[in-house]
Amino acid sequence: MMQDDHDIGYKPVVLPAPTETSPIRERAYEYLKTAILSGRFSPGARLTEEHLAKELSISRTPIREALHKLESEGLIKPLASRGFVASQDSKEEIDELFEIRAVLEGYALRVICERVTDTVLAQLEDTVKNAEEALRRHGLDEVFQWNTRFHDTLHELITDKHRLYHQMVTMRQYVLRYRKNTLQYPDGGERTVDGHRKILLALRLRDPDLCERVMRDHIQQSKKDALQFLYKDTKEVS
């Protein structure tokens, strides 16, 4: 159901001062994108230049440019009247997001396999143990945080692969807005922690083929959990 402008909960926001390398339109775009992907602007929320310009205390021109960029990325859709609405991905679009992420993350783990150190492996082990402990306490929000830390630690090893890193971060942003909900059930959290255990083992074995395979399997399981959560009436998700 579409929300009116006043339902979004606008509060004045002061954007960081623009710099030569980060103009105000880019900062407005990043702010709005983060707000959509984090769920602050939920699917169906109406977004207008006037209210967003007021919220961010900037002119409407950078807002207009940011909205059109977000539209081109499929994060918002234009209304028949005026303004835009935050999009809800279809089942097919969610499937595509996870498939793309599986390819990127699988390849990335091949690269990581060749450069991971014993120190990083120890950090990953600690992260998995912390997630397991949180799972035993049914601290599912904490499980999500530790699982996010696990992937952050891996991604830090390939920041020099600029194109790969940027694409992975972007795809991960899209996916995580669905992923967190699936961990609100113990089975989903258990499967995720188990997947991280397998990834850790593959890294310890220094087997690039195994690394790619277990990472792809891990993302595929995440996709299945997300689709089953979002489409509860669907008896079977392929």
For each residue, the residues with C-beta under 8 A, 3 or more apart:
1: 44
2: 44 45 46 85
3: 7 8 42 44 45 46
4: 7 46
5: 8 10 46 48 51
6: 10
7: 3 4 45
8: 3 5 41 45 46 47 51
9:
10: 5 6 51 54 55
11: 55
12: 54 55 57
13: 31 55 56 57
14: 57
15: 18 24 27 28 31 56 57 58
16: 27
17:
18: 15 22 23 24 27
19: 22 23
20:
21:
22: 18 19 26 27
23: 18 19 26 27 62
24: 15 18 27 28 58 62
25: 28 29 61 62 65 66
26: 22 23 29 30
27: 15 16 18 22 23 24 30 31
28: 15 24 25 31 32 52 56 58 62 63 65 66
29: 25 26 32 33 65 66 69 70
30: 26 27 33 34
31: 13 15 27 28 34 35 56
32: 28 29 35 36 41 47 52 66 67 70
33: 29 30 36 37 70 73 75 173
34: 30 31 37 38 173
35: 31 32 38 40 41
36: 32 33 40 41 70 75 76 86
37: 33 34 75 173 174 176 177
38: 34 35 177
39: 42 177
40: 35 36
41: 8 32 35 36 45 47 86
42: 3 39 45 86
43: 86 87 88
44: 1 2 3 85 86 88
45: 2 3 7 8 41 42 85 86
46: 2 3 4 5 8 79 83 84 85
47: 8 32 41 51 52 67 76 83 84 85 86
48: 5 51 52 82 83 84
49: 52 53 60 63 64 67 83
50: 53 54 60
51: 5 8 10 47 48 54 55
52: 28 32 47 48 49 55 56 63 67
53: 49 50 56 57 58 59 60 63
54: 10 12 50 51 57
55: 10 11 12 13 51 52
56: 13 15 28 31 52 53 63
57: 12 13 14 15 53 54
58: 15 24 28 53 62 63
59: 53 62 63
60: 49 50 53 63 64
61: 25 64 65
62: 23 24 25 28 58 59 65 66
63: 28 49 52 53 56 58 59 60 66 67
64: 49 60 61 67 68
65: 25 28 29 61 62 68 69
66: 25 28 29 32 62 63 69 70
67: 32 47 49 52 63 64 70 71 76 84
68: 64 65 71 72
69: 29 65 66 72 73
70: 29 32 33 36 66 67 73 75 76 84
71: 67 68 74 75 76 77 78 84
72: 68 69
73: 33 69 70
74: 71 87 89 93
75: 33 36 37 70 71 86 87
76: 36 47 67 70 71 84 85 86 87
77: 71 84 85 87
78: 71 83 84
79: 46 82 83 84 85
80:
81:
82: 48 79
83: 46 47 48 49 78 79
84: 46 47 48 67 70 71 76 77 78 79
85: 2 44 45 46 47 76 77 79
86: 36 41 42 43 44 45 47 75 76
87: 43 74 75 76 77
88: 43 44
89: 74 93 94 97 178
90: 93 94
91: 94 95 227 230 231
92: 95 96
93: 74 89 90 96 97
94: 89 90 91 97 98 178 223 226 227 230
95: 91 92 98 99 223 227
96: 92 93 99 100
97: 89 93 94 100 101 171 174 175
98: 94 95 101 102 175 219 220 222 223 226
99: 95 96 102 103 223
100: 96 97 103 104 171
101: 97 98 104 105 168 171 172 175 219
102: 98 99 105 106 215 216 219 220 223
103: 99 100 106 107 216
104: 100 101 107 108 164 167 168 171
105: 101 102 108 109 168 215 216 218 219
106: 102 103 109 110 211 212 213 215 216 219
107: 103 104 110 111 164 212
108: 104 105 111 112 154 155 158 161 164 168 215
109: 105 106 112 113 154 199 202 203 211 212 214 215
110: 106 107 113 114 208 209 211 212
111: 107 108 114 115 157 158 161 164
112: 108 109 115 116 154 157 158 203 211
113: 109 110 116 202 203 206 207 208 211
114: 110 111 208
115: 111 112 157
116: 112 113 120 121 157 203
117: 120 121
118: 121 122
119: 122 123
120: 116 117 123 124 153 157
121: 116 117 118 124 125 200 203 204
122: 118 119 125 126
123: 119 120 126 127 153
124: 120 121 127 128 150 153 154 196 200 203
125: 121 122 128 129 200
126: 122 123 129 130
127: 123 124 130 131 146 149 150 153 196
128: 124 125 131 132 146 150 193 196 197 200
129: 125 126 132 133
130: 126 127 133 134 146
131: 127 128 134 135 142 143 146 147 150 189 192 193 196
132: 128 129 135 136 193
133: 129 130 136 137
134: 130 131 137 139 140 142 143 146
135: 131 132 138 139 140 143 186 189 190 193
136: 132 133
137: 133 134 142
138: 135 186
139: 134 135 142 143
140: 134 135 143 144 183 184 185 186 189
141: 144 145
142: 131 134 137 139 145 146
143: 131 134 135 139 140 146 147 183 189 192 193
144: 140 141 147 148 179 180 183
145: 141 142 148 149
146: 127 128 130 131 134 142 143 149 150
147: 131 143 144 150 151 183 192 193 196
148: 144 145 151 152 176
149: 127 145 146 152 153
150: 124 127 128 131 146 147 153 154 196
151: 147 148 154 155 172
152: 148 149 155 156
153: 120 123 124 127 149 150 156 157
154: 108 109 112 124 150 151 157 158
155: 108 151 152 158 159 165 168 169
156: 152 153 159
157: 111 112 115 116 120 153 154
158: 108 111 112 154 155 161 164 165 168
159: 155 156 162 165
160: 165
161: 108 111 158 164 165
162: 159 165 166
163: 166 167
164: 104 107 108 111 158 161 167 168
165: 155 158 159 160 161 162 168 169
166: 162 163 169 170
167: 104 163 164 170 171
168: 101 104 105 108 155 158 164 165 171 172
169: 155 165 166 172 173
170: 166 167 173 174
171: 97 100 101 104 167 168 174 175
172: 101 151 168 169 175 176
173: 33 34 37 169 170 176 177
174: 37 97 170 171 177
175: 97 98 101 171 172 178 179 222 226
176: 37 148 172 173 179 180
177: 37 38 39 173 174 180
178: 89 94 175 181 182 226 229 230
179: 144 175 176 182 183 222 226
180: 144 176 177 183 184
181: 178 184 226 229 230
182: 178 179 185 188 222 225 226 228 229
183: 140 143 144 147 179 180 188 189 192
184: 140 180 181 188
185: 140 182 188 189 229
186: 135 138 140 189 190
187: 190 191
188: 182 183 184 185 191 192 225 229
189: 131 135 140 143 183 185 186 192 193
190: 135 186 187 193 194
191: 187 188 194 195 221 225
192: 131 143 147 183 188 189 195 196 218 221 222
193: 128 131 132 135 143 147 189 190 196 197
194: 190 191 197 198
195: 191 192 198 199 214 217 218 221 222
196: 124 127 128 131 147 150 192 193 199 200 218
197: 128 193 194 200 201
198: 194 195 201 202 214 217 218
199: 109 195 196 202 203 211 214 215 218
200: 121 124 125 128 196 197 203 204
201: 197 198 204 205 214
202: 109 113 198 199 205 207 210 211 213 214 215
203: 109 112 113 116 121 124 199 200 206 211
204: 121 200 201
205: 201 202 210
206: 113 203
207: 113 202 210 211
208: 110 113 114 211 212
209: 110 212 213
210: 202 205 207 213 214
211: 106 109 110 112 113 199 202 203 207 208 214 215
212: 106 107 109 110 208 209 215 216
213: 106 202 209 210 216 217
214: 109 195 198 199 201 202 210 211 217 218
215: 102 105 106 108 109 199 202 211 212 218 219
216: 102 103 105 106 212 213 219 220
217: 195 198 213 214 220 221
218: 105 192 195 196 198 199 214 215 221 222
219: 98 101 102 105 106 215 216 222 223
220: 98 102 216 217 223 224
221: 191 192 195 217 218 224 225
222: 98 175 179 182 192 195 218 219 225 226
223: 94 95 98 99 102 219 220 226 227
224: 220 221 227 228 237
225: 182 188 191 221 222 228 229
226: 94 98 175 178 179 181 182 222 223 229 230
227: 91 94 95 223 224 230 231 234 237
228: 182 224 225 231 232 234 237
229: 178 181 182 185 188 225 226 232
230: 91 94 178 181 226 227
231: 91 227 228 234 237
232: 228 229
233:
234: 227 228 231 237
235:
236:
237: 224 227 228 231 234
238:
